[in-house]
Amino acid sequence: MSGLLLVRDIMSRNVKTVRVDDTVLDAVKKMNKFRIGSIIVVSGGRPVGIITERNILHRIVEPCADPSVIKAKDIMSSPLITIESNATLEEAARMMVRHGIKKLPVIDDGKLVGIITTTDLVRASPVQLGIIEELLKAGPK
């Protein structure tokens, strides 16, 4: 198994979060401050969902909803699709394609320890790009 890159080898460890009862405006401010495209939603210190730019466009911008009164829990994607840090990059790529997602929170023993994105995968291992392309052609399963 030596030579295989694992999720823990390339994941970002400093994951930004908001609480379920924080407003969408709070989430957007944090996303803008850190120049990130998603933020993990936590409850009692446990990750329970994710807010992506797409969630904000579909659930706030398009219906002209007020982000200062709507809570993170009301627009987050849930249940959260996650992976463990000891999974291989190929497993992460296949999971992302299967679920049609670009960001995958990394959970060990129920705790959020990182996040991995499709950009991370391609940057770390260009071979993954071929796998992703192959899986995208086949479509979600």
SULDAGI-V115978 format. One record per residue. N is the residue number from 1. RES is the residue in one small letter. PSI is psi in radians with two decimals (* if undefined). NEAR is the number of other ideal C-beta (glycine too) atoms within 10 Angstrom. D_FIRST is the distance of its C-alpha to the first C-alpha in Angstrom with 1 decimal. Layout:
[[N | RES | PSI | NEAR | D_FIRST] [N | RES | PSI | NEAR | D_FIRST]]
//
This chain:
[[1 | m | -0.12 | 5 | 0.0] [2 | s | 2.57 | 3 | 3.8] [3 | g | -0.37 | 4 | 6.3] [4 | l | 2.31 | 10 | 5.9] [5 | l | 2.38 | 16 | 9.2] [6 | l | 2.81 | 16 | 10.2] [7 | v | -0.75 | 25 | 13.8] [8 | r | -0.38 | 16 | 14.7] [9 | d | -0.43 | 14 | 14.0] [10 | i | -0.10 | 17 | 16.8] [11 | m | 2.68 | 21 | 19.0] [12 | s | 2.34 | 14 | 22.6] [13 | r | -0.41 | 11 | 23.5] [14 | n | 1.35 | 7 | 27.2] [15 | v | 2.27 | 18 | 27.9] [16 | k | 2.46 | 15 | 31.6] [17 | t | 2.81 | 17 | 33.2] [18 | v | 2.79 | 24 | 36.6] [19 | r | 2.77 | 16 | 38.2] [20 | v | -0.57 | 16 | 39.2] [21 | d | 0.03 | 12 | 42.9] [22 | d | 2.67 | 19 | 42.6] [23 | t | 2.82 | 17 | 44.3] [24 | v | -0.62 | 25 | 42.8] [25 | l | -0.72 | 15 | 44.7] [26 | d | -0.77 | 17 | 42.9] [27 | a | -0.78 | 28 | 39.5] [28 | v | -0.73 | 18 | 40.7] [29 | k | -0.74 | 14 | 42.0] [30 | k | -0.73 | 16 | 38.7] [31 | m | -0.75 | 19 | 36.8] [32 | n | -0.75 | 9 | 39.3] [33 | k | -0.75 | 9 | 39.3] [34 | f | 0.06 | 10 | 35.5] [35 | r | 0.93 | 6 | 35.5] [36 | i | 2.71 | 17 | 32.9] [37 | g | 0.02 | 14 | 33.0] [38 | s | 2.86 | 22 | 32.1] [39 | i | 2.46 | 26 | 32.5] [40 | i | 2.42 | 22 | 31.1] [41 | v | 2.25 | 24 | 33.9] [42 | v | 2.67 | 19 | 33.8] [43 | s | 2.12 | 13 | 36.0] [44 | g | 0.57 | 7 | 36.3] [45 | g | -0.05 | 10 | 33.3] [46 | r | 2.40 | 11 | 31.1] [47 | p | 2.28 | 22 | 29.9] [48 | v | -0.20 | 17 | 32.0] [49 | g | 3.13 | 21 | 32.1] [50 | i | 2.46 | 23 | 31.8] [51 | i | 2.18 | 26 | 34.6] [52 | t | 2.93 | 19 | 34.0] [53 | e | -0.66 | 13 | 36.5] [54 | r | -0.74 | 12 | 37.0] [55 | n | -0.76 | 20 | 37.9] [56 | i | -0.75 | 20 | 40.6] [57 | l | -0.82 | 10 | 41.9] [58 | h | -0.65 | 12 | 42.2] [59 | r | -0.19 | 18 | 43.4] [60 | i | -1.00 | 20 | 45.4] [61 | v | -0.95 | 11 | 46.4] [62 | e | -0.82 | 9 | 47.4] [63 | p | 0.06 | 7 | 49.5] [64 | c | 0.77 | 6 | 50.9] [65 | a | 2.75 | 15 | 49.8] [66 | d | 1.90 | 10 | 50.4] [67 | p | -0.22 | 17 | 47.1] [68 | s | -0.16 | 10 | 49.0] [69 | v | -0.33 | 10 | 49.7] [70 | i | 2.38 | 16 | 46.8] [71 | k | 2.67 | 17 | 44.0] [72 | a | -0.72 | 27 | 40.3] [73 | k | -0.38 | 18 | 39.8] [74 | d | -0.28 | 15 | 42.2] [75 | i | -0.11 | 20 | 40.1] [76 | m | 2.67 | 22 | 36.5] [77 | s | 2.27 | 17 | 34.0] [78 | s | 2.56 | 12 | 33.1] [79 | p | 2.70 | 7 | 31.3] [80 | l | 2.24 | 18 | 28.5] [81 | i | 2.16 | 16 | 25.3] [82 | t | 3.00 | 18 | 22.4] [83 | i | 2.74 | 21 | 18.6] [84 | e | 2.70 | 15 | 16.7] [85 | s | -0.38 | 16 | 15.1] [86 | n | 0.11 | 11 | 11.6] [87 | a | 2.73 | 18 | 11.6] [88 | t | 2.83 | 17 | 10.0] [89 | l | -0.58 | 21 | 12.7] [90 | e | -0.73 | 16 | 13.1] [91 | e | -0.74 | 14 | 14.0] [92 | a | -0.79 | 25 | 16.3] [93 | a | -0.78 | 24 | 17.9] [94 | r | -0.69 | 18 | 18.6] [95 | m | -0.74 | 16 | 20.1] [96 | m | -0.76 | 23 | 22.3] [97 | v | -0.78 | 21 | 23.5] [98 | r | -0.67 | 14 | 24.2] [99 | h | -0.03 | 12 | 26.2] [100 | g | 0.72 | 10 | 27.7] [101 | i | 2.77 | 17 | 26.8] [102 | k | -0.18 | 15 | 25.9] [103 | k | 2.32 | 21 | 25.2] [104 | l | 1.86 | 26 | 22.8] [105 | p | 2.53 | 22 | 23.4] [106 | v | 2.16 | 24 | 20.5] [107 | i | 2.28 | 17 | 21.5] [108 | d | 2.21 | 15 | 20.3] [109 | d | 0.71 | 6 | 22.7] [110 | g | -0.03 | 9 | 25.2] [111 | k | 2.45 | 10 | 25.4] [112 | l | 2.08 | 19 | 25.1] [113 | v | -0.17 | 17 | 22.6] [114 | g | -3.05 | 20 | 22.3] [115 | i | 2.53 | 25 | 22.6] [116 | i | 2.48 | 27 | 20.8] [117 | t | 2.91 | 20 | 22.8] [118 | t | -0.62 | 18 | 22.6] [119 | t | -0.74 | 11 | 23.8] [120 | d | -0.76 | 21 | 20.9] [121 | l | -0.83 | 25 | 18.5] [122 | v | -0.69 | 14 | 20.5] [123 | r | -0.73 | 12 | 21.0] [124 | a | -0.60 | 16 | 17.4] [125 | s | 1.58 | 19 | 16.1] [126 | p | -0.38 | 9 | 19.1] [127 | v | -0.58 | 14 | 17.0] [128 | q | -0.51 | 22 | 17.1] [129 | l | -0.74 | 14 | 20.8] [130 | g | -0.71 | 11 | 20.8] [131 | i | -0.79 | 16 | 19.0] [132 | i | -0.81 | 18 | 21.5] [133 | e | -0.77 | 11 | 24.4] [134 | e | -0.79 | 12 | 23.5] [135 | l | -0.64 | 16 | 23.3] [136 | l | -0.66 | 12 | 26.5] [137 | k | -0.65 | 8 | 28.3] [138 | a | -0.45 | 10 | 27.5] [139 | g | 2.91 | 9 | 28.6] [140 | p | 2.55 | 9 | 27.7] [141 | k | * | 8 | 27.0]]
//
